[in-house]
Amino acid sequence: MPVDSSYYSAGGPINGETIHGFAETAGNPGFVLEMPENELYFFFLLLLIAGYAVARLSLGQLLRTTYSATIRYNVASKLFDDNSLLQRQIDQVLYVFYFLSAGFFLMQVEIRTGWIPYQLEGIKLYALNVGFLTISFLLRIAILSIIGHIFEKSDIFHAYIYHTYFYNKLAGILLLPLNFLLIFTVEILNDIVLYTSLALLVTIFIMKILRGIVFSFKHGILNFYLFLYLCALELVPILLVLKWFSGIVCTL
């Protein structure tokens, strides 16, 4: 059964263009792997995965430790109290993987949906996404640090930042193989990978909110102020970003 080429011109995983050879001969075009035409994507993701492998050999069980910290409050607390040079290096490496892998995934979603800000392409679009994630990350830390200083609770707010950002680290690790699959798959399988990735990110975000609630109760933060925080620093920024992003797309 031949592959409908309109799929690739309208919204394929790599700028709407892939090589058709495997799909035309596989006999089941919905479940195939293809080599992306843009080889830079392949080598970039390969470099990221190789970097993660090196970091794992040098720094230890990154995924296992990060996952344990996201589901076990006491593990995250021990890592925060550790504050050793090795732990700081692990945190920095995982933050870098988060920015790079999440920025790449966001770019693929933009290409797939056609919601491309300022009609940017390639490295410019990717750089915009990574820059946006980095600025959002630093801005949130700055806001929480200022609030902690005002209420003379800097230690609590720093601990809260550490606890909740474990979920960003987990997302960065899990998106590495999913990004790879996203650019190598087509049609039905590509849809499965995309929606699985989105569902995973939503689940991680919900886990992050729940950790914030658990942290707040353990430190005696009033429910009213917890509600204000969740609205002000978690939900409202997402709504503002969606509003800004839709405004960009609609005006182009």
N, C-alpha and C positions, 0 to 999 in steps of 0.2 A: 504494500500500500504506500504510495508516494506521500511525501510530507508536503503539506500546504505551505508554500513559501510566504504567504501573507502573514503567517504567525511571526516570522522573523522580521519582516519589514515593519510590523505594527508594534511589537512589544516583546521581542526575544530578550534573553537575559543579558546579552552583551551588545548594547547599542543597536539591537534589532538585527544583528548579523552573526551567523554562525556557519560552520562548515556542514554541509548536508550529507556527506558521504555515508557516515554510519547509519543515520536515520533512514536513508533510502534502501539500505540493504538488510536492516535488522529484522524487518517484517513486523515489528511492533514499535512504531515511532513514538509512542507515549512513554516508553521506559528505556531510554538509551542514554549513554554518556557521549559527549562530543568535545572535541578539542576546540577551545574558543579561538576565534580569529584574531582577537587582540591578545597577542602572546604576552604583553606586559602584565595583564591581569594574572596570568598563570605564574610568571616568574615572581611577581610581587607576593602572591599568596604562598608560593613555595618558600620564598625567603622568610616570610612571617612564621610559617610552620617550622622551618629549620631553626629560626631564632628561638622559638618556644622550646624546641628540643634541647638546644644548647643551654637555655636558662634552666630547664628542668634538671639537666645533668649537673649544673653548677650550684643551683640553689635548693634543689630538693623537690618533693612532691607538691608542685604548685596547685594542680587541680584538686587533689585530695584535701589539702589543707584549706584551700579557699572554700570548697564545698562544705567541709565540716564547720567552718566558721559561719556559713550562711544558715545552717540548720541547728547549730548548737551555740547558744548564747555564751556559755562559759568558755568555749574555745576562742571565740572572738575576743572576749575579755582578757584571756591569757596572752593572746598575741598583742593586744594593745598595751598591756603592762610590760611585755617583753622589751619592746623598743630597742632591740639590739641592732647593730649595724647590718647584720644579715637580714633581719626582718624588714628594715627600711629599704634595703636593696630589692627584696622580693616585692614590696609594695610598689616601688617605683617602676619595676619591670612590668608588673601586671597593669598598672595604670597606662603605660605606653601601649601595651597590647589592646587594652580597651579602646583607646582613642583610634588606633589604626584599624582594628578589625570592625568596630562599630561604625566608623566613618565609611569603610568600604561597603558594609551591608546597607547603610543608608543610601549610598550612591546607587546601588543596584535596585533598591526599592524606588528611588526617584526615576531611574531609567525605565523600570518596568511600568510604573504608573503614568509616566509622562509629566510628572510634577517636578520639573527641573528648574531651580531658582536661577533667574537671570540668564537662562538658556546656556549655562556653562556646560562644558564637556571635559571629559578626561581628567587630567591631573588638576585642572582648575576647580572642577566640581568636587573632586575628592579633597582637595586642600580646604575648600570652604566648609565641608562637613567636619573634617578633623578640627579645623579652627573653631567651629561653632561648639563642638563637644568640649574642647579644651577650655574655651572661655566660660561656658556654662558651668563646668566643673570648678574652675577657679573662683567664679563669681559666687557660687553657692557656698564654698568654703569661706570666702570673705564675709558674706552676709552672716553666716552662723557664728563666725569668730567675733564679729562686731556685736551681735546680740549677746553672746556669752560674756563679752567684756562689759557690756552695759549692765547686765544683771549679776555680774561678779560670779559667773558660773562657767568660766572658760574651760575648766577641766571636763565638766560634764558635756559641754558642746563639742569639744575635741573628741571625746570618746564616742559621742553620737555620730559624728562625721565618719570616724573609723569604722564603726559597726555597719553603717548603711552603705558605705562605699565598697564593702565586700561584694555586694551584688553587681556593681559595675565590673569588678574584676572577674567575677564568674561569667558574666555576659561576654566579656572580651575573650575569654578562653573558649567558651562554647561556640562562639561565632566563627572561630578560625576554620574548623572543618566544614561548617555549614556554608560559609562563603565559597569554599572550594567546590562544594556540590552545586551551589547556586549558579555558578558560571559554566559548569560542565554538563548540566542536565537540560532537557528540553520538554516542552509540552506538559503532560500530566505530572511527570516526575518533578519537573521544575516547580510546578504549582505546589506539590506536596512539600518540597523543601522550603519554599518561601513561606507558606502558611504555618508550617511547623516551627520555623524560626520566629515568626511573629508571635505565635502562641507561647513559645518559650520565653520571649522577652516580656510579654504581658505577665506570665507567671512569676518571673524574677522580680518585676516591679511590684506585684502584690506581696511577695515575700519581703521585699524591702519595706513596704508600708507596715506590714505586720511586725517586723523587727523594730521599727520606730515606735510602735505602740507598746511592745514589750519593754523596750528600753525606757520609755517614758514612765510606765508603771513602776518599774524597778527603782527609778530615781525620784518617785513621788511627784511627778509633774501633773498638774491638774488637768482633767479631761478637757475643759474648755480651751485651755491654752494649747493642748495637743491638737484639738480640732482646728484652731486658728493656724497652727503651724502647718498642718497637712494641706490646708487650703492655700496658704500663702507661699510655701516653699516647695510643694510637691505638685499639686494639681493645677494651680493658677498658671505657673510658668509653662506647663504643657499646653494649656488652652491658648496662651498668648503666642506661643511658637506656631501652633496650628493656624491661628488667625493671621499672623504675619506671613506664614508660608503660603496660605491660600491667597492672600492679597497679592503676593508676588506673581503667582501663577496666573491669576485672573487678569492682571494688568498687562501681561506679556502677549 
